[in-house]
Amino acid sequence: MIHVAKAVADAEARRSGKTYLVGSVTFLESALYVFAADHPDARSAAINIMVHCPPAGAPARRRAPQRMRH
């Protein structure tokens, strides 16, 4: 599923000239999100940013987050 989100983010980055991000949340049900880097959700602590897709060049994969223990 991340491959589909990454492909969408790459296409949007090339089309718009902006960096796009692929992020996920794990509460309730897992979900993937694709949004521009300047979107307010890019700073949300609830969303784990996994991939940066710049308008030109190869995407930079981010390290997986550490799970919090309750």
ZAKOL-848468 format. One record per atom (N, C-alpha, C): residue number from 0; atom name; x, y, z. Coordinates in steps of 0.001 Angstrom, whole numbers, padded with zeros to 6 digits. Layout:
% residues N
- NUM CA X Y Z;
...
//
This chain:
% residues 70
- 0 N 000813 -001191 000000;
- 0 CA 000000 000000 000000;
- 0 C 000865 001267 000000;
- 1 N 001997 001211 000685;
- 1 CA 002866 002389 000715;
- 1 C 003398 002707 -000681;
- 2 N 003542 001695 -001518;
- 2 CA 004041 001922 -002878;
- 2 C 003048 002757 -003684;
- 3 N 001763 002524 -003478;
- 3 CA 000730 003304 -004168;
- 3 C 000762 004751 -003671;
- 4 N 000826 004929 -002351;
- 4 CA 000877 006275 -001782;
- 4 C 002114 007023 -002257;
- 5 N 003256 006335 -002318;
- 5 CA 004493 006955 -002787;
- 5 C 004374 007371 -004250;
- 6 N 003747 006535 -005072;
- 6 CA 003568 006869 -006484;
- 6 C 002683 008107 -006634;
- 7 N 001630 008192 -005836;
- 7 CA 000749 009368 -005867;
- 7 C 001524 010609 -005425;
- 8 N 002292 010499 -004344;
- 8 CA 003075 011636 -003847;
- 8 C 004113 012084 -004866;
- 9 N 004792 011137 -005512;
- 9 CA 005771 011481 -006553;
- 9 C 005109 012246 -007697;
- 10 N 003959 011759 -008146;
- 10 CA 003254 012406 -009260;
- 10 C 002802 013812 -008878;
- 11 N 002255 013967 -007687;
- 11 CA 001806 015290 -007240;
- 11 C 002980 016251 -007067;
- 12 N 004097 015751 -006570;
- 12 CA 005285 016602 -006399;
- 12 C 005781 017110 -007742;
- 13 N 005843 016226 -008724;
- 13 CA 006292 016645 -010063;
- 13 C 005299 017627 -010683;
- 14 N 004001 017368 -010524;
- 14 CA 002975 018213 -011118;
- 14 C 002947 019599 -010485;
- 15 N 003060 019659 -009157;
- 15 CA 002888 020930 -008452;
- 15 C 004186 021689 -008202;
- 16 N 005326 020971 -008227;
- 16 CA 006596 021606 -007901;
- 16 C 006833 021716 -006405;
- 17 N 005970 021088 -005589;
- 17 CA 006105 021097 -004138;
- 17 C 006561 019729 -003651;
- 18 N 007154 019697 -002475;
- 18 CA 007475 018422 -001841;
- 18 C 006195 017840 -001250;
- 19 N 005974 016565 -001499;
- 19 CA 004830 015859 -000920;
- 19 C 005324 014818 000071;
- 20 N 004489 014519 001047;
- 20 CA 004834 013583 002109;
- 20 C 003862 012413 002124;
- 21 N 004354 011266 002561;
- 21 CA 003500 010120 002833;
- 21 C 003597 009881 004328;
- 22 N 002460 009881 004989;
- 22 CA 002434 009684 006423;
- 22 C 001409 008640 006811;
- 23 N 001484 008183 008037;
- 23 CA 000524 007191 008520;
- 23 C 000114 007509 009951;
- 24 N -001026 006974 010313;
- 24 CA -001488 007002 011697;
- 24 C -001791 005567 012087;
- 25 N -001683 005261 013349;
- 25 CA -001919 003889 013778;
- 25 C -003013 003765 014825;
- 26 N -003656 004873 015189;
- 26 CA -004735 004746 016152;
- 26 C -006012 004310 015436;
- 27 N -006851 003595 016137;
- 27 CA -008071 002979 015606;
- 27 C -007714 002023 014473;
- 28 N -007654 002496 013269;
- 28 CA -007215 001681 012142;
- 28 C -006066 002390 011451;
- 29 N -005162 001629 010897;
- 29 CA -004042 002233 010184;
- 29 C -004542 002927 008923;
- 30 N -003908 004026 008590;
- 30 CA -004262 004766 007386;
- 30 C -003012 005450 006849;
- 31 N -002965 005620 005535;
- 31 CA -001877 006355 004886;
- 31 C -002437 007660 004347;
- 32 N -001632 008695 004401;
- 32 CA -002011 010008 003898;
- 32 C -000928 010526 002969;
- 33 N -001350 011245 001933;
- 33 CA -000438 011932 001023;
- 33 C -000846 013396 001046;
- 34 N 000110 014283 001373;
- 34 CA -000200 015706 001412;
- 34 C 001068 016514 001194;
- 35 N 000865 017777 000824;
- 35 CA 001996 018672 000577;
- 35 C 002735 018948 001878;
- 36 N 004034 019169 001784;
- 36 CA 004873 019410 002959;
- 36 C 004473 020687 003697;
- 37 N 003823 021629 003014;
- 37 CA 003412 022859 003679;
- 37 C 002003 022757 004293;
- 38 N 001390 021591 004228;
- 38 CA 000070 021363 004833;
- 38 C 000220 021341 006356;
- 39 N -000741 021868 007110;
- 39 CA -000634 021868 008576;
- 39 C -000462 020470 009187;
- 40 N -000986 019424 008563;
- 40 CA -000840 018071 009095;
- 40 C 000606 017588 009078;
- 41 N 001462 018238 008304;
- 41 CA 002872 017838 008260;
- 41 C 003544 018040 009617;
- 42 N 002968 018889 010449;
- 42 CA 003526 019149 011780;
- 42 C 002761 018439 012892;
- 43 N 001778 017632 012527;
- 43 CA 000957 016940 013521;
- 43 C 001726 015784 014153;
- 44 N 001710 015724 015460;
- 44 CA 002385 014629 016173;
- 44 C 001669 013299 015959;
- 45 N 000423 013331 015540;
- 45 CA -000351 012101 015335;
- 45 C 000000 011400 014027;
- 46 N 000652 012107 013115;
- 46 CA 000986 011531 011806;
- 46 C 002482 011279 011732;
- 47 N 002831 010045 011438;
- 47 CA 004227 009651 011271;
- 47 C 004602 009819 009799;
- 48 N 005489 010761 009487;
- 48 CA 005932 010982 008110;
- 48 C 006958 009904 007773;
- 49 N 006660 009123 006733;
- 49 CA 007522 008007 006357;
- 49 C 008373 008294 005128;
- 50 N 007848 009070 004179;
- 50 CA 008564 009325 002926;
- 50 C 008394 010787 002532;
- 51 N 009496 011429 002127;
- 51 CA 009471 012759 001511;
- 51 C 009617 012558 000015;
- 52 N 008775 013207 -000780;
- 52 CA 008862 013119 -002231;
- 52 C 009071 014527 -002788;
- 53 N 010331 014904 -003029;
- 53 CA 010612 016235 -003580;
- 53 C 010206 016292 -005053;
- 54 N 010008 017499 -005583;
- 54 CA 009575 017625 -006974;
- 54 C 010582 017056 -007976;
- 55 N 011840 017056 -007645;
- 55 CA 012856 016479 -008537;
- 55 C 013798 015638 -007689;
- 56 N 014119 014485 -008196;
- 56 CA 015044 013634 -007454;
- 56 C 014358 012475 -006768;
- 57 N 015167 011605 -006234;
- 57 CA 014660 010401 -005592;
- 57 C 014069 010724 -004220;
- 58 N 012971 010066 -003851;
- 58 CA 012391 010289 -002535;
- 58 C 013331 009817 -001417;
- 59 N 013295 010501 -000310;
- 59 CA 014119 010129 000840;
- 59 C 013249 009389 001841;
- 60 N 013582 008154 002136;
- 60 CA 012820 007350 003083;
- 60 C 013258 007715 004491;
- 61 N 012305 007842 005379;
- 61 CA 012609 008160 006771;
- 61 C 012641 006897 007604;
- 62 N 013372 006954 008684;
- 62 CA 013482 005828 009600;
- 62 C 012129 005564 010260;
- 63 N 011797 004307 010462;
- 63 CA 010535 003943 011103;
- 63 C 010509 004475 012538;
- 64 N 009347 004916 012989;
- 64 CA 009257 005460 014341;
- 64 C 009363 004355 015387;
- 65 N 009777 004752 016559;
- 65 CA 009807 003822 017686;
- 65 C 008434 003818 018325;
- 66 N 007923 002652 018623;
- 66 CA 006607 002544 019257;
- 66 C 006688 003028 020704;
- 67 N 005676 003776 021101;
- 67 CA 005617 004240 022480;
- 67 C 005026 003130 023342;
- 68 N 005579 002948 024520;
- 68 CA 005040 001952 025453;
- 68 C 004117 002656 026430;
- 69 N 003012 002040 026684;
- 69 CA 002021 002624 027610;
- 69 C 002186 002050 028978;
//
